Amino acid sequence: MLIQSALVALAATAVSAVKPLQVKGNDFYDPGTGNKFQIVGVGYQPGGSAGYKPDEKKDPLTDADACMRDAALMQILGINTVRVYNIDPYLDHDKCASIFNAAGMYMVIDVNSPLPGEAITSFNPWESYFGGYINRTFAVMEAFANYPNTLLFFSGNEIINDIPSANVTPPYIRAVTRDLKNYVKKNFKRQIPVGYSAADVREFTYDTWNYCQCTIDGEKDNMSRGDVYGLNSYSWCGIDATYTSSSYNELTDKFKSSSVPVFFSEYGCNQPLDQPRYWNESVALYGDKMNGVFSGGLVYEYSEEAKNYGLVNLTSDGARLLGDYNRLKNKLTQIDWKSLMAEKAAQKDIDAPKCDSKLITHDGFLANWTLPAPPDNTNDMIEKGVSPKRNGKLVDISDYKVNLKVYDEQGNELKDLKIVAFQNDEVNYPGKVSTDTGKVSTDTGKETTTGGNSNGSGNGSQGEGKGNSKDNAATFAAPMILAAALPALAMVFA
């Protein structure tokens, strides 16, 4: 009986590695310990936006063997949060979510995708804001709400990226945030935060932040106000960049008054293309100048895609670490994580500014908080819940061994890779799981391309100290196709 009881107790704890975090003021924090949580994250989209194939029942969290391999490599790196851009809400994600959970990692989930009808567009946003779109975003939240390691949902990514989009899209960003938060409040026991991931187009960076965080007079509970704010920042470029030359000092000074947690939802400039990334910005981000203002950040990105931002190259015969992986690992282990993760959160509400045109500094940014009404059937979906839907749940994983081949940068196979399955509410951080992953090199370990490092998404402002552009996983690569498809989709879901 004692053995049986012990086995039952072990099974009960096998899937409880992390516990849900909460937001108070400008911090994420652990309600049990009161400790502030720092995101040590990475963007996870194997295959890029093209890797999202709902017709083939594939998205980044459907292949358990791949998730086991990638979570093991992330755990060694010290990752505690993964951002997943493109999700099919009707597929089974239980094994992958449970694997990341056991590895001590949270998930940031984007509710949008690059396919037609599955995101608010930067052009004519009123055409993409319809019932079928809202239904899908609610279904994404339903699929992930039961996982304790779901940290937050992003209502949009880089929708504001130039003057035309800044002049029309802001009310739609807040409208989608409102709809998502109303659905969370009505349908979920845990009030999972909802926020926006913004492009660091410096003309609009602070206007976008103020637009999203301010309180609208007369709005009940200010449900359209973001709970968190992510910034995709690529202004620290090259080995000679510093805290000042990269304008990180300016970002820190501006965001120190934030009423909500602010973090880098993407970072990791790869300019110049012929130089490796040294990750000095990571040391700065978690250092004493910045960690009181920012709640960490997510490196862009895990897998090597067309624009050369990867830490790992995924091929048909296995995965190979790139130079960026060990250089990042080396930098992150220079930080005193035990002390940093033990810092107490203030747990105090911070008054948000009232929404007013005085908050907006750029003439091209729409200073109007009159939000579009929800599509006709939105309130019914909120009250009754969406259908169909898939409610995810953690499952027991019998074996945490990595079955896929992995090689270091020099081509040596890494043997006996496995996840260390945490228990007792443990969260991963750099240095917690130690494994030899080869030498630290000063080579990029990747083939560079020329000319094509901008996709027109408006991410980052070009010019001195302003960063670079990169593939944007949650915006559209073919706006004309999308524009043509949306009316038909609207009719289907009407």
C-alpha positions as a printed NumPy array, in Angstrom:
array([[  0.   ,   0.   ,   0.   ],
       [  2.84 ,   2.357,   0.826],
       [  4.456,   1.734,  -2.552],
       [  1.122,   2.186,  -4.312],
       [  0.493,   5.439,  -2.446],
       [  3.95 ,   6.693,  -3.336],
       [  3.374,   5.915,  -6.998],
       [  0.037,   7.724,  -6.943],
       [  1.688,  10.747,  -5.32 ],
       [  4.483,  10.686,  -7.909],
       [  1.99 ,  10.551, -10.766],
       [  0.068,  13.434,  -9.248],
       [  3.153,  15.641,  -9.183],
       [  4.634,  14.521, -12.498],
       [  2.853,  17.261, -14.433],
       [  3.069,  20.138, -11.951],
       [  6.452,  21.703, -12.625],
       [  5.37 ,  25.322, -12.791],
       [  2.486,  27.233, -11.295],
       [  0.516,  30.116, -12.788],
       [  2.006,  33.578, -12.379],
       [  0.12 ,  36.801, -11.799],
       [  0.508,  40.437, -12.837],
       [  0.52 ,  43.275, -10.351],
       [  1.615,  46.766, -11.289],
       [  4.558,  46.46 , -13.656],
       [  5.692,  42.996, -12.526],
       [  5.013,  39.358, -13.19 ],
       [  5.225,  37.586,  -9.857],
       [  4.839,  34.253,  -8.133],
       [  1.9  ,  34.58 ,  -5.697],
       [  3.343,  31.844,  -3.475],
       [  6.773,  33.379,  -2.921],
       [  6.132,  36.996,  -3.876],
       [  9.19 ,  36.847,  -6.143],
       [  9.369,  38.831,  -9.346],
       [  9.557,  36.746, -12.513],
       [ 12.058,  37.571, -15.234],
       [ 11.34 ,  36.188, -18.697],
       [ 14.347,  34.366, -20.171],
       [ 12.726,  33.482, -23.441],
       [ 12.957,  32.541, -27.083],
       [ 10.655,  32.757, -30.088],
       [  9.635,  29.278, -31.249],
       [  8.362,  28.793, -34.796],
       [ 10.132,  25.879, -36.52 ],
       [  9.823,  26.395, -40.251],
       [  8.907,  30.055, -39.781],
       [  5.411,  31.181, -40.67 ],
       [  5.448,  28.578, -43.469],
       [  5.783,  25.857, -40.827],
       [  2.218,  26.526, -39.72 ],
       [  0.199,  24.012, -41.763],
       [ -3.288,  23.518, -40.354],
       [ -4.347,  21.628, -43.504],
       [ -1.687,  19.036, -42.62 ],
       [ -2.565,  19.202, -38.911],
       [  0.824,  20.718, -38.074],
       [  1.84 ,  23.649, -35.928],
       [  4.873,  24.173, -33.639],
       [  3.299,  22.25 , -30.738],
       [  2.02 ,  19.085, -32.434],
       [  5.246,  17.036, -32.776],
       [  6.126,  15.654, -29.327],
       [  9.547,  14.305, -30.406],
       [ 10.544,  17.707, -31.795],
       [  9.253,  19.459, -28.678],
       [ 11.267,  17.072, -26.485],
       [ 14.454,  17.804, -28.414],
       [ 13.898,  21.545, -28.51 ],
       [ 12.818,  21.82 , -24.873],
       [ 15.943,  19.898, -23.811],
       [ 18.198,  22.298, -25.736],
       [ 16.279,  25.301, -24.407],
       [ 16.5  ,  23.98 , -20.851],
       [ 20.297,  23.725, -21.124],
       [ 20.345,  27.276, -22.485],
       [ 18.361,  28.483, -19.462],
       [ 15.085,  29.338, -21.196],
       [ 12.001,  29.674, -18.984],
       [  9.533,  31.049, -21.551],
       [  8.758,  30.22 , -25.196],
       [  6.721,  32.398, -27.52 ],
       [  4.638,  30.429, -30.024],
       [  3.33 ,  32.527, -32.911],
       [  1.06 ,  30.327, -35.02 ],
       [ -1.374,  27.895, -33.417],
       [ -4.217,  25.769, -34.771],
       [ -6.652,  25.783, -31.824],
       [ -8.258,  22.488, -32.831],
       [ -5.111,  20.322, -32.764],
       [ -3.748,  18.351, -29.8  ],
       [ -1.002,  20.288, -27.989],
       [ -1.137,  18.393, -24.684],
       [  2.162,  16.527, -24.982],
       [  4.211,  19.525, -26.096],
       [  2.657,  21.806, -23.474],
       [  3.367,  19.158, -20.828],
       [  6.957,  18.767, -22.012],
       [  7.643,  22.498, -21.749],
       [  5.882,  22.552, -18.405],
       [  8.047,  19.729, -17.051],
       [ 11.138,  21.577, -18.304],
       [ 10.156,  24.602, -16.19 ],
       [  8.983,  26.798, -19.057],
       [  5.988,  29.069, -19.609],
       [  4.315,  29.75 , -22.94 ],
       [  3.395,  33.063, -24.562],
       [  0.708,  32.396, -27.151],
       [ -0.18 ,  34.628, -30.108],
       [ -3.862,  34.314, -31.002],
       [ -3.242,  35.319, -34.631],
       [ -1.622,  33.587, -37.59 ],
       [ -0.31 ,  34.568, -41.057],
       [ -3.247,  32.967, -42.88 ],
       [ -6.116,  34.997, -44.371],
       [ -8.825,  35.831, -41.861],
       [ -6.7  ,  34.926, -38.843],
       [ -5.283,  38.331, -37.84 ],
       [ -6.122,  42.034, -37.837],
       [ -4.484,  43.594, -40.86 ],
       [ -2.365,  46.726, -40.889],
       [ -4.447,  47.957, -43.829],
       [ -8.236,  48.278, -43.738],
       [ -8.462,  46.65 , -40.281],
       [-12.264,  46.94 , -40.304],
       [-12.377,  44.259, -43.009],
       [-10.425,  41.734, -40.918],
       [-12.408,  42.368, -37.703],
       [-15.362,  40.009, -38.146],
       [-17.1  ,  37.173, -36.311],
       [-15.091,  34.305, -37.776],
       [-11.833,  35.941, -36.749],
       [-13.057,  36.559, -33.195],
       [-14.324,  32.972, -32.944],
       [-10.874,  31.653, -33.809],
       [ -9.053,  33.872, -31.308],
       [-11.394,  32.684, -28.554],
       [-10.749,  29.075, -29.594],
       [ -6.977,  29.625, -29.304],
       [ -7.429,  30.809, -25.73 ],
       [ -9.708,  27.868, -24.932],
       [ -7.019,  25.49 , -26.184],
       [ -4.38 ,  26.897, -23.817],
       [ -6.239,  28.272, -20.797],
       [ -6.039,  25.027, -18.803],
       [ -2.266,  24.764, -19.024],
       [ -0.753,  26.305, -15.869],
       [  2.319,  27.328, -17.865],
       [  0.362,  29.569, -20.24 ],
       [  1.8  ,  32.937, -19.221],
       [ -0.174,  35.318, -21.455],
       [ -1.871,  35.852, -24.809],
       [ -0.837,  38.394, -27.432],
       [ -3.787,  40.07 , -29.143],
       [ -1.606,  41.31 , -31.99 ],
       [  1.947,  41.574, -33.293],
       [  3.408,  44.607, -35.083],
       [  0.068,  45.729, -36.498],
       [  1.288,  49.321, -36.224],
       [  4.393,  49.491, -38.375],
       [  4.217,  52.716, -40.417],
       [  2.289,  55.99 , -40.686],
       [ -0.745,  54.583, -42.576],
       [ -1.227,  51.773, -40.05 ],
       [ -0.667,  54.135, -37.099],
       [ -3.485,  56.295, -38.41 ],
       [ -6.161,  53.55 , -38.552],
       [ -5.333,  50.448, -36.503],
       [ -4.941,  51.556, -32.836],
       [ -8.676,  51.303, -31.951],
       [ -8.801,  47.791, -33.424],
       [ -5.861,  46.667, -31.29 ],
       [ -7.71 ,  47.778, -28.176],
       [-10.99 ,  46.329, -29.446],
       [ -9.48 ,  42.861, -29.886],
       [ -7.831,  43.154, -26.465],
       [-11.233,  44.069, -25.003],
       [-12.927,  41.088, -26.627],
       [-10.239,  38.66 , -25.469],
       [-10.254,  39.951, -21.896],
       [-14.056,  39.791, -21.725],
       [-13.911,  36.188, -22.888],
       [-11.243,  35.341, -20.293],
       [-13.255,  36.986, -17.518],
       [-16.444,  35.125, -18.393],
       [-15.092,  31.688, -19.281],
       [-11.853,  30.965, -17.41 ],
       [-11.129,  30.49 , -13.729],
       [ -7.679,  32.016, -14.139],
       [ -7.498,  35.569, -15.453],
       [ -4.681,  35.069, -17.953],
       [ -3.114,  38.381, -19.031],
       [ -3.658,  39.768, -22.532],
       [ -1.308,  42.24 , -24.177],
       [  0.135,  43.54 , -27.437],
       [  3.535,  42.947, -29.068],
       [  4.713,  46.158, -30.739],
       [  7.26 ,  46.928, -33.416],
       [  9.991,  49.251, -32.196],
       [  9.315,  51.829, -34.875],
       [ 10.782,  54.582, -32.779],
       [  8.45 ,  57.325, -34.042],
       [  5.516,  55.355, -32.618],
       [  7.076,  53.258, -29.837],
       [  5.931,  55.381, -26.914],
       [  2.674,  56.471, -28.522],
       [  1.719,  52.818, -29.   ],
       [  2.628,  51.99 , -25.401],
       [  0.631,  54.916, -24.017],
       [ -2.302,  54.147, -26.289],
       [ -2.424,  50.551, -25.044],
       [ -1.864,  51.207, -21.324],
       [ -4.049,  54.259, -20.704],
       [ -7.499,  54.161, -19.085],
       [-10.6  ,  55.223, -20.984],
       [-13.045,  57.26 , -18.902],
       [-16.421,  55.574, -18.706],
       [-15.236,  52.165, -19.917],
       [-16.284,  49.458, -17.472],
       [-13.149,  47.981, -15.867],
       [-11.162,  49.325, -18.832],
       [-11.284,  45.926, -20.475],
       [ -9.589,  47.217, -23.64 ],
       [ -6.496,  48.218, -21.68 ],
       [ -3.58 ,  45.815, -22.126],
       [ -2.39 ,  43.849, -19.092],
       [  1.186,  43.662, -20.414],
       [  3.224,  45.278, -23.18 ],
       [  5.801,  43.581, -25.395],
       [  8.353,  45.406, -27.533],
       [ 10.151,  43.812, -30.491],
       [ 13.414,  45.722, -30.177],
       [ 16.438,  45.322, -32.44 ],
       [ 18.446,  48.452, -31.74 ],
       [ 21.511,  46.814, -30.085],
       [ 23.562,  45.817, -33.125],
       [ 27.154,  44.601, -33.357],
       [ 29.934,  43.984, -30.875],
       [ 30.706,  47.689, -30.445],
       [ 27.165,  48.648, -29.409],
       [ 26.628,  49.824, -25.844],
       [ 23.745,  50.531, -23.488],
       [ 23.829,  54.14 , -24.662],
       [ 24.637,  53.83 , -28.373],
       [ 21.868,  51.249, -28.796],
       [ 19.359,  53.624, -27.151],
       [ 18.583,  51.039, -24.456],
       [ 19.125,  53.858, -21.979],
       [ 16.34 ,  55.812, -23.655],
       [ 13.98 ,  52.822, -23.622],
       [ 14.69 ,  52.227, -19.944],
       [ 14.106,  55.85 , -19.039],
       [ 10.819,  56.05 , -20.96 ],
       [  9.335,  52.776, -19.742],
       [ 10.233,  53.217, -16.062],
       [  6.822,  54.828, -15.498],
       [  4.874,  51.939, -17.033],
       [  1.722,  50.82 , -15.239],
       [  1.998,  47.305, -16.722],
       [  4.884,  44.849, -17.174],
       [  7.073,  45.683, -20.175],
       [  9.432,  43.16 , -21.745],
       [ 11.209,  42.539, -25.026],
       [  8.841,  40.257, -26.928],
       [ 11.641,  39.857, -29.478],
       [ 15.275,  40.95 , -29.48 ],
       [ 18.595,  39.985, -31.031],
       [ 19.819,  42.204, -33.864],
       [ 21.886,  40.253, -36.427],
       [ 23.464,  43.248, -38.162],
       [ 26.077,  43.326, -39.611],
       [ 25.176,  40.024, -41.24 ],
       [ 28.792,  38.884, -41.509],
       [ 29.361,  39.169, -37.741],
       [ 28.222,  36.82 , -34.976],
       [ 25.845,  37.934, -32.25 ],
       [ 27.645,  38.378, -28.929],
       [ 24.534,  38.932, -26.776],
       [ 25.917,  41.803, -24.733],
       [ 22.376,  43.176, -24.727],
       [ 21.27 ,  40.12 , -22.724],
       [ 23.709,  40.988, -19.959],
       [ 22.41 ,  44.568, -19.976],
       [ 18.75 ,  43.498, -20.015],
       [ 19.111,  41.489, -16.814],
       [ 21.548,  43.921, -15.217],
       [ 20.748,  46.443, -12.487],
       [ 20.09 ,  49.295, -14.927],
       [ 17.263,  47.503, -16.717],
       [ 15.83 ,  44.639, -14.654],
       [ 13.831,  46.995, -12.457],
       [ 12.04 ,  48.362, -15.526],
       [ 11.851,  45.409, -17.923],
       [ 10.643,  41.907, -17.106],
       [ 13.23 ,  40.238, -19.317],
       [ 12.88 ,  39.294, -22.961],
       [ 12.573,  36.673, -25.683],
       [ 15.442,  36.077, -28.086],
       [ 14.508,  35.933, -31.768],
       [ 14.606,  33.046, -32.523],
       [ 15.128,  29.348, -31.786],
       [ 15.332,  27.788, -35.256],
       [ 17.305,  29.052, -38.225],
       [ 14.974,  30.415, -40.886],
       [ 15.374,  32.544, -44.021],
       [ 16.631,  35.666, -42.252],
       [ 19.454,  34.079, -40.211],
       [ 18.255,  34.652, -36.658],
       [ 18.458,  31.045, -35.472],
       [ 20.197,  29.482, -32.493],
       [ 19.718,  25.968, -33.883],
       [ 19.569,  24.667, -37.445],
       [ 16.845,  22.029, -37.868],
       [ 17.488,  19.658, -40.785],
       [ 16.027,  16.429, -42.098],
       [ 18.732,  14.376, -40.352],
       [ 18.762,  16.201, -37.016],
       [ 19.461,  19.491, -35.293],
       [ 22.779,  21.32 , -35.198],
       [ 23.69 ,  24.06 , -32.778],
       [ 24.762,  27.333, -34.349],
       [ 27.351,  29.705, -32.961],
       [ 24.678,  31.97 , -31.486],
       [ 23.513,  29.168, -29.17 ],
       [ 26.704,  28.748, -27.148],
       [ 27.527,  32.451, -27.203],
       [ 24.101,  33.198, -25.706],
       [ 24.504,  30.359, -23.208],
       [ 27.888,  31.741, -22.176],
       [ 26.543,  35.272, -21.641],
       [ 23.467,  34.178, -19.707],
       [ 25.483,  32.115, -17.233],
       [ 27.454,  35.225, -16.268],
       [ 24.379,  36.555, -14.444],
       [ 23.573,  35.772, -10.801],
       [ 20.219,  34.128, -11.461],
       [ 19.584,  32.828,  -7.957],
       [ 19.697,  36.377,  -6.611],
       [ 17.796,  37.865,  -9.55 ],
       [ 14.938,  35.359,  -9.397],
       [ 14.703,  35.8  ,  -5.613],
       [ 13.991,  39.541,  -5.835],
       [ 10.601,  40.479,  -4.423],
       [  7.967,  42.089,  -6.604],
       [  6.463,  45.324,  -5.345],
       [  2.922,  43.958,  -5.875],
       [  1.521,  47.466,  -5.985],
       [ -0.98 ,  48.906,  -8.412],
       [  0.421,  51.715, -10.518],
       [ -1.941,  54.391, -11.752],
       [ -2.2  ,  54.381, -15.524],
       [ -2.47 ,  57.657, -17.417],
       [ -5.917,  58.655, -18.626],
       [ -6.387,  58.358, -22.362],
       [ -5.915,  61.807, -23.798],
       [ -4.567,  63.233, -27.037],
       [ -1.737,  64.781, -25.003],
       [ -0.241,  61.304, -24.619],
       [  0.316,  61.085, -28.368],
       [  3.404,  62.868, -29.677],
       [  3.364,  61.994, -33.375],
       [  0.93 ,  63.694, -35.751],
       [  0.492,  60.501, -37.758],
       [ -0.714,  58.434, -34.798],
       [ -4.478,  58.271, -34.284],
       [ -5.303,  59.888, -30.93 ],
       [ -8.833,  58.515, -30.764],
       [-10.145,  55.947, -28.283],
       [-13.582,  55.438, -29.799],
       [-13.421,  51.69 , -30.304],
       [-15.32 ,  49.691, -32.919],
       [-18.24 ,  47.695, -31.572],
       [-17.695,  43.922, -31.398],
       [-18.974,  41.925, -34.381],
       [-22.661,  41.04 , -33.98 ],
       [-22.22 ,  37.535, -32.546],
       [-19.289,  38.3  , -30.223],
       [-21.382,  38.757, -27.079],
       [-23.093,  35.404, -27.664],
       [-19.711,  33.724, -28.001],
       [-18.552,  35.343, -24.756],
       [-21.692,  34.353, -22.85 ],
       [-22.019,  30.792, -24.158],
       [-18.43 ,  29.967, -25.078],
       [-17.259,  29.134, -28.577],
       [-17.943,  25.909, -30.4  ],
       [-16.169,  23.881, -31.582],
       [-13.288,  24.118, -29.135],
       [-10.537,  21.966, -27.731],
       [ -9.647,  22.284, -24.046],
       [ -6.022,  21.368, -23.494],
       [ -4.771,  19.624, -20.375],
       [ -1.432,  18.504, -19.01 ],
       [ -0.658,  14.802, -19.456],
       [  1.93 ,  12.491, -17.949],
       [  5.063,  12.005, -20.037],
       [  6.564,   8.555, -19.528],
       [ 10.047,   9.234, -20.899],
       [ 11.966,  12.506, -21.179],
       [ 14.755,  11.128, -23.377],
       [ 15.472,  12.93 , -26.655],
       [ 15.087,  10.484, -29.543],
       [ 16.155,  12.81 , -32.35 ],
       [ 19.795,  13.426, -33.214],
       [ 21.48 ,  16.658, -32.113],
       [ 24.968,  17.878, -33.036],
       [ 27.092,  20.673, -31.647],
       [ 28.512,  23.433, -33.842],
       [ 31.591,  21.333, -34.639],
       [ 29.47 ,  18.378, -35.785],
       [ 29.87 ,  16.165, -32.713],
       [ 26.716,  14.314, -31.687],
       [ 25.346,  15.193, -28.254],
       [ 24.647,  11.892, -26.545],
       [ 22.05 ,  11.001, -23.903],
       [ 20.145,  14.266, -24.149],
       [ 17.043,  14.416, -21.976],
       [ 14.864,  16.844, -20.126],
       [ 15.323,  17.188, -16.405],
       [ 11.692,  17.015, -15.287],
       [ 11.225,  19.638, -12.585],
       [  8.749,  19.283,  -9.758],
       [  7.655,  21.338,  -6.764],
       [  6.841,  24.435,  -8.849],
       [ 10.376,  24.823, -10.182],
       [ 11.111,  27.238, -13.005],
       [ 14.134,  26.959, -15.262],
       [ 16.905,  29.565, -15.44 ],
       [ 20.421,  29.684, -16.961],
       [ 22.878,  27.325, -15.311],
       [ 20.236,  25.218, -13.59 ],
       [ 20.739,  22.32 , -16.028],
       [ 24.338,  21.926, -17.146],
       [ 25.382,  19.952, -20.218],
       [ 28.422,  20.254, -22.465],
       [ 27.227,  21.652, -25.806],
       [ 30.614,  22.205, -27.436],
       [ 32.982,  25.103, -27.825],
       [ 32.067,  28.782, -27.899],
       [ 33.128,  30.114, -31.286],
       [ 33.312,  33.545, -32.833],
       [ 31.884,  32.255, -36.097],
       [ 28.215,  32.65 , -36.897],
       [ 27.936,  28.963, -37.736],
       [ 25.459,  29.841, -40.462],
       [ 25.357,  30.911, -44.078],
       [ 24.481,  34.564, -44.499],
       [ 22.311,  36.026, -47.171],
       [ 22.612,  39.444, -48.693],
       [ 20.003,  42.067, -49.273],
       [ 16.644,  40.691, -48.007],
       [ 16.736,  41.287, -44.306],
       [ 13.671,  43.466, -44.401],
       [ 10.187,  42.158, -45.005],
       [  8.41 ,  45.468, -45.03 ],
       [  6.867,  44.814, -41.619],
       [  8.227,  48.055, -40.231],
       [ 10.02 ,  46.319, -37.383],
       [ 12.743,  48.627, -36.104],
       [ 13.703,  51.981, -37.531],
       [ 16.559,  51.959, -39.978],
       [ 19.444,  54.255, -39.341],
       [ 22.137,  54.834, -36.765],
       [ 21.456,  53.054, -33.481],
       [ 17.961,  52.048, -34.571],
       [ 18.133,  48.363, -35.443],
       [ 16.978,  46.21 , -38.289],
       [ 13.997,  44.442, -39.75 ],
       [ 13.242,  40.736, -39.597],
       [ 10.658,  38.173, -40.603],
       [  7.412,  38.906, -38.824],
       [  5.663,  35.635, -38.064],
       [  2.25 ,  37.087, -37.305],
       [  1.731,  39.587, -40.084],
       [  0.778,  38.899, -43.659],
       [  3.233,  38.201, -46.432],
       [  0.583,  38.501, -49.138],
       [ -1.792,  41.375, -48.348],
       [ -3.452,  41.343, -51.755],
       [ -4.381,  37.669, -51.373],
       [ -5.702,  38.376, -47.912],
       [ -7.76 ,  41.337, -49.04 ],
       [ -9.362,  39.207, -51.704],
       [-10.063,  36.338, -49.317],
       [-11.572,  38.252, -46.413],
       [-14.991,  39.063, -47.912],
       [-15.529,  35.384, -48.693],
       [-14.469,  34.38 , -45.19 ],
       [-16.754,  36.969, -43.665],
       [-19.677,  35.476, -45.578],
       [-18.813,  31.98 , -44.38 ],
       [-18.791,  33.038, -40.729],
       [-21.663,  35.484, -40.92 ]])
